[in-house]
Amino acid sequence: MGGGTGAGGQRGKKERAARILRLFDEHCPDAAISLDFSGPLQLLVATVLSAQCTDVRVNQVTPALFARYRTAGDYAAADPETLMDEIRSTGFFRNKAKNIIAAASQIDTRFGGEVPGRMEDLVSLAGVGRKTANVILGNAFDVPGLVVDTHVKRVSRRLGLTENTDPVKIEFDLMELFPRPRWTLLSHQMIAHGRTVCKAPKPSCGECFFDGALCPSRRKYL
């Protein structure tokens, strides 16, 4: 059987994953988060705002926001209408404002005003799923986390690292293939690659450093 479910198939996937990792390290070793932040609370807010919005836009909105709201208590006490106006340009501002205020209130009352550094605590906060939690863990707490956003989903599927479409299932597929200490950097590398080369709907395969042996999707686009 040639699929990825048997021992040989999984071993072959891991060998390919190791080669993919080496090429990412060679071509984009300095990939990093593009959101501007200082500390876990700012990163949480910026990540919530980044849903269905570009990081460039979020970085235009957050300086004034971070200057006005300095603690979880500040956000928890925010006037919803005012906060909605302040984040309006990021889109979906009503739901984002509601989640920021609710999460901040939970942080203030349940965690002493400090953003928790454990996955199980983070995902218990309003508006925080595994993707947001992994962003915070990996970039604010130095705890490895695989962030499966739209770019990671697209790149990992095109590279044949997963056949799943559900982000959580993709996350666990990638966790099986790549060493834990590399999860955060790999997320940044995949996101950077997805933004610049492996774009939707059509990737720039002529500019890609993955050949057909590593990228089974390449022949579809060249």
N, C-alpha and C positions, 0 to 999 in steps of 0.2 A: 504494500500500500504506500502511495507516494504522498499522502496528506501530511499535515502538520500535527496530527493527533498522536501518532505512534512515536516510539522512542527515537527512531532514526530521523523522522520528520522534525521533531523538536530539537534534536541535536543539530540538524542542518540549519534550522532557523537561528539557533544560538551562534553558530559559526558565522552565518551571514550578518547577524546583529553585531558581532564583534568587528567585522570588517566595516560595516556601516558606521560604527562608533569611531573607528580610526580615521575614516574620511571626514566625519564631522569635526573631529579634533584637529585635523590638518587644515581644513578650509574655514572653519568658524570657531576657533578656540576661545574667543573672547565674547561669545554671545551672552547677552545679559538682559534682564528685565528692562523694559522701556518706560515703565511707570515711574514717576518721581515721587519719592516718599522718604520720610524719616520715622522709623519705628513701626511696629505692628499695627497700631490703630490707623495711622495714615494709609498704610498699605491695604488694610481691610476696606477702608472707605474708597480708595482709588480703584480697587479691584471690583467692588460692587458697581461703581460708576462705569467701568470699562465694558460691561455687558452690552452687546449690540452698539458699541461705540468705539472709536479709534482711541488708542493711547495718546495720540497727539492732542486730541480734543480734551481728554481727561486732564492732561498735564496743563492745559490752558485754564481749566476750571479750578483745579485744586489749590493753587497758591493762596487765593483769597479765602477759600474754604478752610484751609489748614490754619490760616492766621486768625480766623474768627472762632473756630472750634478746636480747642487744644486738648480736651480730655473726653473720655467716654461720657462723662456727666454733662459736658457741654452739648454733645449731640443728642443725648437723651432728653435734654430740656429744650431742644430747638423747637421753634415754631414751625409746624409742618409746611405751611404756605410759604414762609420765608425760605426754608431749605429747598422746597420745590423750585422756587424762582432761581435760586443760586446754582442749581444743577440742571436746569431746564435744557440746556444745549446738549447734554449727554444723552437725551432721549429716555423714554420710559421713566420720566422723572418722578411721577407720583409713586410708583411701586418702589423705586430706588430710595426715595426719601423715607417712605414707610419702613423699609427694611433697615436702613441706616439707624433711624431713631430706635426701632425695636431692638436691634442687635446691640446698640450702645447701652440701652437700658439694661439688657441682660448682662452685658459685661460689667456694668456698674454695680448691679445688685448681686450677681452670682459669683463674679470673679474679682471683686475688689477694685474694679476700674481698670484692670489690666487684661489685655487680649490674651486668652489662653494659648498655650503652645502645644496642645494635643489635638489630634484629628477628631477624636470623639467629642471633645468639648467645642471645637470650632464648628462642626456641622450641626451642633445643637442650637446655634445662633440663627436668628432670622435672616433669611436670604443668603446663607452661606452653605454651599454644597461642597463636594469633594474638590472640584476644580479651584474654587476660591481658597479653600483650606490649604491645598497643596501650594498655591502661590504664596500664602502667608508663611507656611511652615518652611518652605525652601528658601525664601528670600528675606524673611525677618528673623527666623529662629535657626537657620542653618540645619534644618531637619530635611533630609532628602524627600522630595515629592515630585511625582509625575503629573504635570498639568496637561490635561487633554482638552485643548480648545479646538476651534474649527481648523486651525492650521495643523496641529498635531494629529488630529483625526484624519485629515486628508493625506498628509505625508506618510503616516504609518500604514495606511491602507494601500496607498500607491506603491510603497516599498514592500508590500506583502508581509508585513509584520503582524497583521491582524486581519481578520475577515469581518470583525464585529463593527457595528455602527453605534452601539451604545457607548458613551464616553467612559462609564465606569468599567465596562467589560474591556474596552481598549486599554484603559489604565492598567488593569490586572494582567492583560496579555503582555504589555511592555515590561511590567515589573518582573515577569518570568524570564524575559530575554536579556535584560540589561542589569549590570551590577548596581546595587542600591546607592552607593556613594555618587553615582553619576546621574541620578534621576533628574535633579534640578537643572544641571547644565544641559543635559540632553533635551529637556523641555525647551529651553531657550534656543538651542541649536535647531530643533525642528520648527519652532515658531519662526525663527529668522529665515530658514530655508523656505518655509511655506509662504512667507511674505514676499521674498525676493525672487525665487526661482520656481518652486513647485506651487504655482498660483492656480486659483480657480478662475474660470473653468478649464483653462488650458495652461499646462506648465511650460516653462521655457527649457525643454529638455536639452537643447543645444548648448545651454550654459551650465548644465548640471554636471556635478562631479561623480554621480552614480551611473555606472554603465548598465547595460542590459542584464548582466549577470547578477547585479544587486537590485535592480529595479525592474520587476516584471511588467510594470505599466509603461515603460519607456517606448516600447514598440507601438503602443496604441496612439502615441502623439507625434512621433517623428514621421 
